[in-house]
Every structure is written in structure tokens, then in C-alpha cells.
Amino acid sequence: MSFEKAKNITYICVRCGAKMKGEDLSYIGILECLECGYEVLEKSRPDTVKAVKAE
């Protein structure tokens, strides 16, 4: 995975729920939780809702 593209993304650990930035993960060079070491992370979704007009 290229960490250059992932710098603006926030990740959430599936096990402990810790939030971390892609910048912190790119510094380490491995995709795992910085709190518990679990290797399953999910991308956080933005708080804004995108409205799409149905036709």
C-alpha cells in the first residue's frame, strides 16, 4: 500500500476503537493500531452527509 495517498485519511481500530491519522501510520511504515497492535483498521467516514437528488 502506498502511504503517500493515505496521509489525509483517519483510521479506526476495529478492536479498541482508537483513532489515528494516516500520517502517523506512514511514519511507521506498517498498517496496524498504534494502541493495541491489531492489524485490522477501517477508514472513518466523514461527518457530513452527501445529498443526491433522485430523478
Distance bins in CASP14 RR format, pairs under 12 A and 6 or more apart:
PFRMAT RR
TARGET T0000
AUTHOR 0000-0000-0000
RMODE 2
METHOD distances of the structure
MODEL  1
1 9 0 0 0 0 0 1 0 0 0 0 0
1 11 0 0 0 0 0 1 0 0 0 0 0
1 22 0 0 0 0 0 1 0 0 0 0 0
1 25 0 0 0 0 1 0 0 0 0 0 0
1 26 0 0 0 0 1 0 0 0 0 0 0
1 29 0 0 0 0 1 0 0 0 0 0 0
1 30 0 0 0 0 1 0 0 0 0 0 0
1 31 1 0 0 1 0 0 0 0 0 0 0
1 41 0 0 0 0 0 1 0 0 0 0 0
2 9 0 0 0 0 0 1 0 0 0 0 0
2 22 0 0 0 0 0 1 0 0 0 0 0
2 25 0 0 0 0 0 1 0 0 0 0 0
2 26 0 0 0 0 1 0 0 0 0 0 0
2 29 0 0 0 0 0 1 0 0 0 0 0
2 31 0 0 0 0 0 1 0 0 0 0 0
3 9 0 0 0 0 0 1 0 0 0 0 0
3 11 0 0 0 0 0 1 0 0 0 0 0
3 21 0 0 0 0 0 1 0 0 0 0 0
3 22 1 0 0 1 0 0 0 0 0 0 0
3 23 0 0 0 0 1 0 0 0 0 0 0
3 24 0 0 0 0 0 1 0 0 0 0 0
3 25 1 0 0 1 0 0 0 0 0 0 0
3 26 1 1 0 0 0 0 0 0 0 0 0
3 27 0 0 0 0 1 0 0 0 0 0 0
3 28 0 0 0 0 1 0 0 0 0 0 0
3 29 1 0 0 1 0 0 0 0 0 0 0
3 30 0 0 0 0 1 0 0 0 0 0 0
3 31 0 0 0 0 1 0 0 0 0 0 0
4 22 0 0 0 0 0 1 0 0 0 0 0
4 23 0 0 0 0 0 1 0 0 0 0 0
4 25 0 0 0 0 0 1 0 0 0 0 0
4 26 1 0 0 1 0 0 0 0 0 0 0
4 29 0 0 0 0 0 1 0 0 0 0 0
5 22 0 0 0 0 1 0 0 0 0 0 0
5 23 0 0 0 0 0 1 0 0 0 0 0
5 25 0 0 0 0 0 1 0 0 0 0 0
5 26 0 0 0 0 1 0 0 0 0 0 0
5 43 0 0 0 0 0 1 0 0 0 0 0
6 20 0 0 0 0 0 1 0 0 0 0 0
6 21 0 0 0 0 1 0 0 0 0 0 0
6 22 1 0 1 0 0 0 0 0 0 0 0
6 23 0 0 0 0 1 0 0 0 0 0 0
6 24 0 0 0 0 0 1 0 0 0 0 0
6 25 1 0 0 1 0 0 0 0 0 0 0
6 26 1 0 0 1 0 0 0 0 0 0 0
6 27 0 0 0 0 0 1 0 0 0 0 0
6 29 0 0 0 0 0 1 0 0 0 0 0
6 31 0 0 0 0 1 0 0 0 0 0 0
6 41 0 0 0 0 0 1 0 0 0 0 0
6 43 0 0 0 0 1 0 0 0 0 0 0
7 20 0 0 0 0 0 1 0 0 0 0 0
7 21 1 0 0 1 0 0 0 0 0 0 0
7 22 1 0 1 0 0 0 0 0 0 0 0
7 23 1 0 1 0 0 0 0 0 0 0 0
7 24 0 0 0 0 1 0 0 0 0 0 0
7 25 0 0 0 0 1 0 0 0 0 0 0
7 26 1 0 1 0 0 0 0 0 0 0 0
7 27 0 0 0 0 1 0 0 0 0 0 0
8 21 0 0 0 0 1 0 0 0 0 0 0
8 22 1 0 0 1 0 0 0 0 0 0 0
8 23 0 0 0 0 1 0 0 0 0 0 0
8 25 0 0 0 0 0 1 0 0 0 0 0
8 26 0 0 0 0 0 1 0 0 0 0 0
8 43 0 0 0 0 0 1 0 0 0 0 0
8 44 0 0 0 0 0 1 0 0 0 0 0
8 46 0 0 0 0 0 1 0 0 0 0 0
9 19 0 0 0 0 0 1 0 0 0 0 0
9 20 0 0 0 0 1 0 0 0 0 0 0
9 21 1 0 0 1 0 0 0 0 0 0 0
9 22 1 0 1 0 0 0 0 0 0 0 0
9 23 0 0 0 0 1 0 0 0 0 0 0
9 24 0 0 0 0 0 1 0 0 0 0 0
9 25 0 0 0 0 1 0 0 0 0 0 0
9 26 0 0 0 0 0 1 0 0 0 0 0
9 31 0 0 0 0 0 1 0 0 0 0 0
9 41 0 0 0 0 1 0 0 0 0 0 0
9 42 0 0 0 0 0 1 0 0 0 0 0
9 43 1 0 1 0 0 0 0 0 0 0 0
9 44 1 0 0 1 0 0 0 0 0 0 0
9 45 0 0 0 0 0 1 0 0 0 0 0
9 46 0 0 0 0 0 1 0 0 0 0 0
10 17 0 0 0 0 0 1 0 0 0 0 0
10 18 0 0 0 0 0 1 0 0 0 0 0
10 19 1 0 1 0 0 0 0 0 0 0 0
10 20 1 0 0 1 0 0 0 0 0 0 0
10 21 1 0 1 0 0 0 0 0 0 0 0
10 22 1 0 0 1 0 0 0 0 0 0 0
10 23 0 0 0 0 1 0 0 0 0 0 0
10 24 0 0 0 0 0 1 0 0 0 0 0
10 25 0 0 0 0 0 1 0 0 0 0 0
10 41 0 0 0 0 1 0 0 0 0 0 0
10 42 0 0 0 0 0 1 0 0 0 0 0
10 43 1 0 0 1 0 0 0 0 0 0 0
10 44 1 0 1 0 0 0 0 0 0 0 0
10 45 0 0 0 0 1 0 0 0 0 0 0
10 46 0 0 0 0 1 0 0 0 0 0 0
10 47 0 0 0 0 0 1 0 0 0 0 0
11 17 0 0 0 0 1 0 0 0 0 0 0
11 18 0 0 0 0 1 0 0 0 0 0 0
11 19 1 0 0 1 0 0 0 0 0 0 0
11 20 1 0 1 0 0 0 0 0 0 0 0
11 21 1 0 0 1 0 0 0 0 0 0 0
11 22 1 0 0 1 0 0 0 0 0 0 0
11 23 0 0 0 0 0 1 0 0 0 0 0
11 24 0 0 0 0 1 0 0 0 0 0 0
11 25 1 0 0 1 0 0 0 0 0 0 0
11 26 0 0 0 0 0 1 0 0 0 0 0
11 31 0 0 0 0 1 0 0 0 0 0 0
11 32 0 0 0 0 1 0 0 0 0 0 0
11 33 0 0 0 0 1 0 0 0 0 0 0
11 34 0 0 0 0 1 0 0 0 0 0 0
11 35 0 0 0 0 0 1 0 0 0 0 0
11 38 0 0 0 0 0 1 0 0 0 0 0
11 39 0 0 0 0 0 1 0 0 0 0 0
11 40 0 0 0 0 0 1 0 0 0 0 0
11 41 1 0 1 0 0 0 0 0 0 0 0
11 42 1 0 0 1 0 0 0 0 0 0 0
11 43 1 0 0 1 0 0 0 0 0 0 0
11 44 1 0 0 1 0 0 0 0 0 0 0
11 45 0 0 0 0 0 1 0 0 0 0 0
12 18 1 0 0 1 0 0 0 0 0 0 0
12 19 1 0 1 0 0 0 0 0 0 0 0
12 20 0 0 0 0 1 0 0 0 0 0 0
12 21 0 0 0 0 0 1 0 0 0 0 0
12 22 0 0 0 0 0 1 0 0 0 0 0
12 33 0 0 0 0 1 0 0 0 0 0 0
12 34 0 0 0 0 0 1 0 0 0 0 0
12 35 0 0 0 0 0 1 0 0 0 0 0
12 38 0 0 0 0 0 1 0 0 0 0 0
12 40 0 0 0 0 0 1 0 0 0 0 0
12 41 1 0 0 1 0 0 0 0 0 0 0
12 42 1 0 1 0 0 0 0 0 0 0 0
12 43 1 0 0 1 0 0 0 0 0 0 0
12 44 1 0 1 0 0 0 0 0 0 0 0
12 45 0 0 0 0 1 0 0 0 0 0 0
13 19 1 0 0 1 0 0 0 0 0 0 0
13 20 1 0 0 1 0 0 0 0 0 0 0
13 25 0 0 0 0 0 1 0 0 0 0 0
13 31 0 0 0 0 0 1 0 0 0 0 0
13 32 0 0 0 0 1 0 0 0 0 0 0
13 33 1 1 0 0 0 0 0 0 0 0 0
13 34 0 0 0 0 1 0 0 0 0 0 0
13 35 1 0 0 1 0 0 0 0 0 0 0
13 36 1 0 0 1 0 0 0 0 0 0 0
13 37 0 0 0 0 1 0 0 0 0 0 0
13 38 1 0 1 0 0 0 0 0 0 0 0
13 39 0 0 0 0 1 0 0 0 0 0 0
13 40 1 0 0 1 0 0 0 0 0 0 0
13 41 1 0 1 0 0 0 0 0 0 0 0
13 42 0 0 0 0 1 0 0 0 0 0 0
13 43 0 0 0 0 0 1 0 0 0 0 0
13 44 0 0 0 0 0 1 0 0 0 0 0
14 32 0 0 0 0 0 1 0 0 0 0 0
14 33 0 0 0 0 1 0 0 0 0 0 0
14 35 0 0 0 0 0 1 0 0 0 0 0
14 36 0 0 0 0 0 1 0 0 0 0 0
14 37 0 0 0 0 0 1 0 0 0 0 0
14 38 1 0 0 1 0 0 0 0 0 0 0
14 39 0 0 0 0 1 0 0 0 0 0 0
14 40 1 0 1 0 0 0 0 0 0 0 0
14 41 1 0 0 1 0 0 0 0 0 0 0
14 42 1 0 0 1 0 0 0 0 0 0 0
14 43 0 0 0 0 0 1 0 0 0 0 0
14 44 0 0 0 0 0 1 0 0 0 0 0
15 32 0 0 0 0 0 1 0 0 0 0 0
15 33 1 0 0 1 0 0 0 0 0 0 0
15 35 0 0 0 0 1 0 0 0 0 0 0
15 36 1 0 1 0 0 0 0 0 0 0 0
15 37 0 0 0 0 1 0 0 0 0 0 0
15 38 1 0 1 0 0 0 0 0 0 0 0
15 39 0 0 0 0 1 0 0 0 0 0 0
15 40 1 0 0 1 0 0 0 0 0 0 0
15 41 0 0 0 0 1 0 0 0 0 0 0
15 42 0 0 0 0 0 1 0 0 0 0 0
16 32 0 0 0 0 0 1 0 0 0 0 0
16 33 1 0 0 1 0 0 0 0 0 0 0
16 34 0 0 0 0 0 1 0 0 0 0 0
16 35 1 0 1 0 0 0 0 0 0 0 0
16 36 1 0 1 0 0 0 0 0 0 0 0
16 37 0 0 0 0 1 0 0 0 0 0 0
16 38 1 0 0 1 0 0 0 0 0 0 0
16 40 0 0 0 0 0 1 0 0 0 0 0
16 41 0 0 0 0 0 1 0 0 0 0 0
17 33 0 0 0 0 1 0 0 0 0 0 0
17 34 0 0 0 0 0 1 0 0 0 0 0
17 35 0 0 0 0 1 0 0 0 0 0 0
17 36 0 0 0 0 1 0 0 0 0 0 0
17 37 0 0 0 0 0 1 0 0 0 0 0
17 38 0 0 0 0 1 0 0 0 0 0 0
17 40 0 0 0 0 0 1 0 0 0 0 0
17 41 0 0 0 0 1 0 0 0 0 0 0
17 42 0 0 0 0 1 0 0 0 0 0 0
17 44 0 0 0 0 0 1 0 0 0 0 0
18 24 0 0 0 0 0 1 0 0 0 0 0
18 25 0 0 0 0 0 1 0 0 0 0 0
18 32 0 0 0 0 0 1 0 0 0 0 0
18 33 1 0 1 0 0 0 0 0 0 0 0
18 34 1 0 0 1 0 0 0 0 0 0 0
18 35 1 0 1 0 0 0 0 0 0 0 0
18 36 1 0 0 1 0 0 0 0 0 0 0
18 37 0 0 0 0 1 0 0 0 0 0 0
18 38 0 0 0 0 1 0 0 0 0 0 0
18 41 0 0 0 0 1 0 0 0 0 0 0
18 42 0 0 0 0 0 1 0 0 0 0 0
18 44 0 0 0 0 0 1 0 0 0 0 0
19 25 0 0 0 0 0 1 0 0 0 0 0
19 33 0 0 0 0 0 1 0 0 0 0 0
19 34 0 0 0 0 1 0 0 0 0 0 0
19 35 0 0 0 0 1 0 0 0 0 0 0
19 41 0 0 0 0 1 0 0 0 0 0 0
19 42 0 0 0 0 0 1 0 0 0 0 0
19 43 0 0 0 0 0 1 0 0 0 0 0
19 44 1 0 0 1 0 0 0 0 0 0 0
20 26 0 0 0 0 0 1 0 0 0 0 0
20 27 0 0 0 0 0 1 0 0 0 0 0
20 28 0 0 0 0 1 0 0 0 0 0 0
20 31 0 0 0 0 0 1 0 0 0 0 0
20 32 0 0 0 0 1 0 0 0 0 0 0
20 33 1 0 0 1 0 0 0 0 0 0 0
20 34 1 0 1 0 0 0 0 0 0 0 0
20 35 0 0 0 0 1 0 0 0 0 0 0
20 36 0 0 0 0 0 1 0 0 0 0 0
20 37 0 0 0 0 0 1 0 0 0 0 0
20 38 0 0 0 0 0 1 0 0 0 0 0
20 41 1 0 0 1 0 0 0 0 0 0 0
20 42 0 0 0 0 0 1 0 0 0 0 0
20 43 0 0 0 0 0 1 0 0 0 0 0
20 44 0 0 0 0 1 0 0 0 0 0 0
21 27 0 0 0 0 1 0 0 0 0 0 0
21 28 0 0 0 0 0 1 0 0 0 0 0
21 34 0 0 0 0 1 0 0 0 0 0 0
21 41 0 0 0 0 0 1 0 0 0 0 0
21 43 0 0 0 0 0 1 0 0 0 0 0
21 44 0 0 0 0 0 1 0 0 0 0 0
22 28 0 0 0 0 1 0 0 0 0 0 0
22 29 0 0 0 0 0 1 0 0 0 0 0
22 30 0 0 0 0 0 1 0 0 0 0 0
22 31 0 0 0 0 1 0 0 0 0 0 0
22 34 0 0 0 0 0 1 0 0 0 0 0
22 41 0 0 0 0 1 0 0 0 0 0 0
22 43 0 0 0 0 1 0 0 0 0 0 0
22 44 0 0 0 0 0 1 0 0 0 0 0
23 29 0 0 0 0 0 1 0 0 0 0 0
23 34 0 0 0 0 0 1 0 0 0 0 0
24 30 0 0 0 0 0 1 0 0 0 0 0
24 31 0 0 0 0 0 1 0 0 0 0 0
24 32 0 0 0 0 0 1 0 0 0 0 0
24 33 0 0 0 0 0 1 0 0 0 0 0
24 34 1 0 0 1 0 0 0 0 0 0 0
24 35 0 0 0 0 0 1 0 0 0 0 0
24 41 0 0 0 0 0 1 0 0 0 0 0
25 31 1 0 1 0 0 0 0 0 0 0 0
25 32 0 0 0 0 1 0 0 0 0 0 0
25 33 0 0 0 0 1 0 0 0 0 0 0
25 34 1 0 0 1 0 0 0 0 0 0 0
25 37 0 0 0 0 0 1 0 0 0 0 0
25 39 0 0 0 0 0 1 0 0 0 0 0
25 41 0 0 0 0 1 0 0 0 0 0 0
25 43 0 0 0 0 0 1 0 0 0 0 0
27 34 0 0 0 0 1 0 0 0 0 0 0
28 34 1 0 0 1 0 0 0 0 0 0 0
28 37 0 0 0 0 0 1 0 0 0 0 0
30 37 0 0 0 0 1 0 0 0 0 0 0
30 38 0 0 0 0 0 1 0 0 0 0 0
30 39 0 0 0 0 1 0 0 0 0 0 0
30 41 0 0 0 0 0 1 0 0 0 0 0
31 37 0 0 0 0 0 1 0 0 0 0 0
31 38 0 0 0 0 0 1 0 0 0 0 0
31 39 1 0 0 1 0 0 0 0 0 0 0
31 40 0 0 0 0 1 0 0 0 0 0 0
31 41 1 0 0 1 0 0 0 0 0 0 0
31 42 0 0 0 0 0 1 0 0 0 0 0
31 43 0 0 0 0 0 1 0 0 0 0 0
32 38 1 0 0 1 0 0 0 0 0 0 0
32 39 1 0 1 0 0 0 0 0 0 0 0
32 40 0 0 0 0 1 0 0 0 0 0 0
32 41 1 0 0 1 0 0 0 0 0 0 0
33 39 1 0 0 1 0 0 0 0 0 0 0
33 40 0 0 0 0 1 0 0 0 0 0 0
33 41 1 0 0 1 0 0 0 0 0 0 0
33 42 0 0 0 0 0 1 0 0 0 0 0
34 41 0 0 0 0 0 1 0 0 0 0 0
35 41 0 0 0 0 0 1 0 0 0 0 0
END
